[in-house]
């Protein structure tokens, strides 16, 4: 059982108190967009291996693991509550799920090419593949974030009740518990 700090609130509770789940997801989007800007800059500098590798490794690690917690929050936290007023298999939720799958596949290809690069390959094919998959991932994820922030989350905010928001936040905490 997690212990609470003095005052009875966990770090997570004080951070999310009064926030909607969509606000938290949008805040995560802002961080992801900054990382996409960094990724875009670095895939343009692949020939500068020494300068690019450290940053690329950090971004590859983020997009290999940490980032996908965000999709899990949407798929297991937000979308099930939205299912109560918006069908999952059609409309905006269905579109987001299709895009999630495309982004997972594109990222998998990008990760494989980056692994080749990190192991020393600087072939034209490797560099070209990193740029192709990287550009697809970056543009696809930017577009996806814009759709969520400007369409899907507005629909959610218009329909979700406070009780549903609380249930979603609880699910978020189960998916990614706060460090104590």
Residue, then its C-alpha position, 0 to 999 in steps of 0.5 A: x500500500x502506498x503511503x501518503x506524504x504529510x497532508x494526506x495527498x499523494x504527489x499525483x493527487x496534488x498535480x491532478x486535483x481539479x483537472x479534467x482527464x483531457x487536460x492531463x492528456x493535452x499536457x502530455x501532448x505538449x511534451x510529446x510535441x516538443x520531443x517530436x520537434x527534437x526528433x525532427x531536428x535530429x533526423x535531419x542531422x544523421x550524418x553528424x553521428x556524434x552530435x545526433x546519437x545521444x539525443x536520438x537514443x533518448x528519444x528512441x527510448x521515450x518512443x519505445x516505452x514511456x510514450x505508449x503509456x499515453x495511448x494506454x490511458x486513452x484506450x483503457x481510461x478515456x475511451x471506455x467512458x466515451x463508449x457510453x455516448x459515442x460508439x467505439x468502432x465508428x466515428x472519432x474513437x474508431x479513427x483514433x484507434x486506427x491511427x494508434x495502430x498505424x503509429x505503433x507500426x511506424x514506430x516499430x519500423x523506426x525503432x528497427x532502423x534506429x537500432x541499425x544506426x546505433x550499431x554503426x550503420x550509416x548506409x544510405x538505406x538506413x539513413x533514408x529509412x530513418x528519415x522516411x519512417x521518422x517523418x511519417x511518425x512525426x507528421x502522423x503523430x502531430x496530426x493525431x494530437x491535433x485531432x484529439x485536442x481539437x475534436x475528440x477531447x472537446x466531445x469528451x468534455x461536453x459529455x463526460x460527467x464529474x463521476x466519469x472524469x473521476x473514474x478516468x483519473x483513477x484508471x490513469x493512476x492504475x496505469x501509471x501510478x505516481x511515484x511516492 
